[in-house]
Every structure is written in structure tokens, then in C-alpha cells.
Amino acid sequence: MKIAEKFLKIVLLIFGLTPYITIILLLAIIGNGEHTKDIGFLILGWLSFLSIPVQWIFYITNVFRNSTVAKNQRILWIVLLLWGSIFTFPFYWYLHIWKDAKTIQQ
């Protein structure tokens, strides 16, 4: 795997984990007793909220373009991505984006 390709895959993982990171950060901010009406707090929440539809679009288009997804599993992955949302993104990323097609064939 090329370094640039690996870097993009890691960036995609971080983007997929954005809701989890946001929840942890927001709980830390609330736990410290800081103001919850700060602009950073609001921006962080909105970015996390807006990242989910963007990820749906990316992953669902990837289901059809990715050769590692079997044709008989495509509908299943779409349903899982829509219903499972943030819980399914990391699994799909690991199984069908992180792993090379070479690794799967071996």
C-alpha cells in the first residue's frame, strides 16, 4: 500500500470516528464544568452531526464502486450503513477500505 493511499485511508477513519471523538470531548467539557454555550462546543457538535450524512453518501457510493464488496452483500451493507450509521462505519472501513484487495485474495 502506498504511503499517500494509506494516509487517505487513515484520514477517512478519523472522519468516521468523528462522532465518537466528539462525544468524548463533549463529555470532558461538561465534566470540567465549563460553559456548554461556548462557540467551540457548538461548532464541534454541528461538525459531528453534519459528518454523518456526508459519510452515508461516501460509504454507500463506495459499496457500489468497491470490488471487495460481493454483489450479493451490497444491499446488506447499505441497510447496515443506514441503520447502523456510526456503529457500522468503522467495520465497513476496516473490512472494505483498509484491507487491500491483495490481502483479501490471499
N, C-alpha and C positions, 0 to 999 in steps of 0.2 A: 504494500500500500504506500503510495506516495505521501510525502510529508504534508503537502498542501491539501490533499484529499482527506488525510487523517485529521488535520486541523479543522476543516469544514465539518467533518462528522462530529468532532468534539464540541464545536460551537453549536451545532444542531442539538446535541444532547443537553447542553447548558440551557438553550432556549426551551427545550422540552421540560426541563426541571424547574423552570421559572416559577410556576405556581407553588412548588414545594419550598423553594428558596424564599419566596415572598411570605408564605405562611410562617416560616421560621423567623424571618426578620420582623414581621409584624408582631408576632408573639413576644419577641425580645424587646421591641419598642414598648409594647403595652406593659410588659413585666417590669420595665425600668420606671414606669410611671410617667413617661414623657407624654407630651401632648399628642393626642391622636388626630388633631386637626392641622398638623403641620403639612406644608405643601409636599414635602418628600414622602410622607406617609400616603397621601392621596395619589401621588404620581405612581408610586410603587404598586399600589392596589390596582389602579387602572391599567398599568402596563401588563400586569399579570392577567387581569381579566381580558384584555384585548389580545393577548398572545394565544389564547385557546382557539378562537375561530381561525386565526392565521395558521395554526398548527393543523387544524382539521383539514383545511384546504391543501396544505402541503402533503400531509400523510395520505389523504385519500387519492390525490393525483399520483403520489408515489406508488400506491398499491397497484395501479394500472401500468405504470412505467417500469417497475422493478421486476427483473426477470427471476428473482429469487422467490417471489410470491407465486405459489402454484395457482393455476387458473381456477381450480375448484375451491380455493380458500379465499379468493378475493372478496366475495360478498361477506363472508365471516369476518374478515379483517375490517371491512367498512363498518359493519354493525358494531364490532368491538370498539373501534376508534370513536364512533359517535356516542355510544352508550357509556363506554368506559372512560372516555375522554383522557384526563390527566393521568389516570391509573394505567392506561393502555399504551400511551405514547412511549415510555421508556422500554417496554417489552418489544414493541414493533421496531423501535430504533435499534435495539440490540440484535434482534433476530434477522432483520432485513436490510439494515443500513450499515451497521458496524461490521458485521461479518462480510468478508469478501465472497464473491461467487466462487472463487477458487477454494476457499475454506469449506464451503458447503458441499462442493463436488467431491472432496477428498474423503 
